[in-house]
Amino acid sequence: MSDENPLDEKPALGRQPGDLNPREQLERIIRVDHAGEFGAVRIYEGQLAVLKETESANTLQHMKEQEEVHRKKFEELLRDRRVRPTLLSPLWHVAGYALGAGTAMLGKEAAMACTEAVEEVIDEHYRDQLDTLGEYEPELKETISKFRDEEIEHRDTAREEGAREAPGYELLTTAVKAGSKMAIWLSSRI
């Protein structure tokens, strides 16, 4: 393995036509992660709007606060690395809130199923990014790793809170996962 950082601006041997250059790869990582954390905050805001007077409120508030820390860190990275945010932020502002409120209206279990599904996709997404970064960008890699651990904690909490008891669990989680994967793909590119 070469000592060359694949995220440096230098052209890398073995790159194929259409491959992202290292700067573009880094921009995609920061852009999509910011969009995801922005969307996650909106999901929890929607869930809390519906479930604020329930026993789930404290759990949802705790997860929302962690997502706000994640979002703020990626806002710093956008600024410091001079990366533009996704142009889809207005859509994620509305869609995230609607997803959160909509699932919460189906009950606590459906809200938790939504959380479980989103966090499963994010776990895989962050794991792929860590693999892409390899030994490079250690500060970014540490940030992503820490946030991934917290997302896994959210997934596990959702399971403990009855996610699998949600009405239409399989259909709901399949739809949320598909939507999350689409949002990732779009946000990294637009």
N, C-alpha and C positions, 0 to 999 in steps of 0.2 A: 504494500500500500504506500502511496506517495505521501510525503509530508505536506503537500500542497493543500491549502484550504479550498475545498470545492465551492465555497461561498465567496472567495475573492473575485475581483473583477477580471483576472486573467482568464483567457480562454483555456478550457480544460480539454486535455486529450480524451478522445472517446465520446465527446458530445455528439449527439445526432442532430440532424436538421430538425428544427422545431422544438428542441430542448430549450428550456429556460436558461438564460445566463444566470450566474450566481446572484447578482443583484435582484433580478426579477424573482428568483426563488425566495429570497429573503423577504422581499416586498409582499409576496403572496402569503407567506406564513404570518407576517405581522398583520396584514390587512384582514385576512380571514379570521384570525384569532380575535382581533378586536371586534369584528362583526358578530362573532359567536358569543362573546361575553356581553356585548350590547344586547343581543337578542335574549340571552339568558336572564338578564336583569328585567327585561320587559315581560318575559314569561312569568317570573315570580311576582312582578307588580300586578299582573292580571290575576294570578291565583290569589294573591293577598286581598285584592279588591273584593273578591267573592267570599273568601274563607277567613277574613280578618277577625271574625268573632268566634272562631272555632278553636278546638284544641290543637289544630295543625298550624295555627298562625305563627307560633314561636319557631317551629321547625322551618317553615317557609321563610320567615324573616332572617333567620341565621344563614340559610343558603343564599338568599338574596344579597345579604351583606358581603359574603365571600365573593359572589359574582361581581359586586361593585368594585371590590379591590382588584379583581382580575381585569375588569374593564379599564379602570384607571391606569393600571400598569401598561396595558396595550395602548392607551391613549398617549402615555409618555413615550413609548417606543415609536408610535406613529410620528410624533413630533421630533424626537431625537434622531431617528433614522430617515426623516424626511420621506415618509411613505404616506400616500394619500389614502384616506379611508375608502371603503366601498361606496359606490354611488347608490347602493341599494338601502342605505341606512333608513330613509323614510319608510320604505316598505317593511323592513324588519321592526321598526318602531311600532307599526300597526299590527303586523302579523304576529309578533312575539306576544304582545298584550292580548290579542284575540285568542291565540292558542292557550295562553295561561288562563284567561277568564273562561273560555269555552270548556276546557277540561275541568276546571274547578266547578262549573255549573253542573257537571255530571256527578260531582261528589269528590270527596277527599281522595278516594282510591284512584279515580281517573286522573286527578291532578298528579298524584304520585306515579301513576303509570306513564304520564307524559314526562315527568322528570327522569324516571328510569330509562325511558327510550332515548331521550336527548343525551343523557350522560353516557349511555352505552356507545353511541355514535362518537361522542367527544373523546371518550377513552381511546377508541381506535384511531381517531383523527390525530390526537396528541401523540400517541405511540408512533404513528407513521412519521410525524414531524421529527420526533426524537431520533428515529432511524435516519432520516434525511440529514439532520444536522451532524450526526456522528460525533466526532470529537471536537467539532468546531462550534464557534459561537457559544462558549461555555455559559455565559451569563443568561443568554436567551434559553439555552437548553435547561438550565437550572430553574428558570421561571416556569417554563412549560411543564417540567417534571413536577414541580410543587403544585401547580394548578391542576394537573392531571390527577394527582393524589386526592385533591379536594373534590374534583368531579366524581371520582370513584366513590368517595365518602357520600356524596349526594345520591348517587345511584343506590348504594347500599341502604341508606336511610329510607329512600323511597320504597324499597323492597320490604323493609321492616315495618313501614307504615301502611302496608296493604296494597301495594300497586297491583299485584296479580289478582286482587279481588274486584278490580274495576269491571264495570259492565263492558263487554266487547273487548276485553284486554288484548287479545291477539290482533284484532283489526285496528284498534287504537294505536298500539305500539308500532305495528307495521307502518301505519300511515305517518306517524310522528317521525320514525326513523327515516323513511323515504324523504319526507319534507326537510329533515335536518341535513341529509346528505346533499339534497338539491341546493339548499341554502349555502352549504360549504362550497360546493362547486361554483355557484354563481358569485358568491362574495369574493372568492379568491381571484376571479377574473374581471369583475365589473367594478 
